[in-house]
Amino acid sequence: MQIKNARSALLSNYEVFRLLEESQATQKRLQKADPTITYPEHLRTVQFELTEYLKETPCSTQTTEQIANFLNQMSPYNLTKAERLMLLNLRPKDLVGVYLVIEECEERFNEEELEAMLNIIVTTLPRDDDDEMEEDGGEEEVEEEE
């Protein structure tokens, strides 16, 4: 992946994840070829920590085909780039999540349109944690802080 213009677009978590993986693979390949090449330890730490974080998010299971399909199906809804990006990154599972992402949601969309958007999200961007939720009976544990 190559960034052509650093200020021309927003990057999804998927794109950042893939860019980090490619960058780390290139660094390892260059270090094998020339062991004298070193990279700053802080850079390696940030790359590692961010990669590990992104592995735990929905972007780790996305594909470019899924993203293209999602964006094509969401195009009739006149969402901003930021809203599409947030829906792509967060993959909300319910209408509450959609309401939190879309600004002035009640004024811009009716209930049927929101249900259709949620259906697009669920069908085009399947989540790995859906299987875990079904195994747990659909309930998440909530820890209370004292």
Secondary structure, 3 states (H helix, E strand, C coil): CCCCCCCCCCCCHHHHHHHHHHHHHHHHHHHHHCCCCCCCHHHHHHHHHHHHHHHCCHHHHCCHHHHHHHHHHHHHHCCCHHHHHHHHHHCCCCHHHHHHHCCCHHHHCCHHHHHHHHHHHHHHCCCCHHHHHHHCCCCCCCCCCC
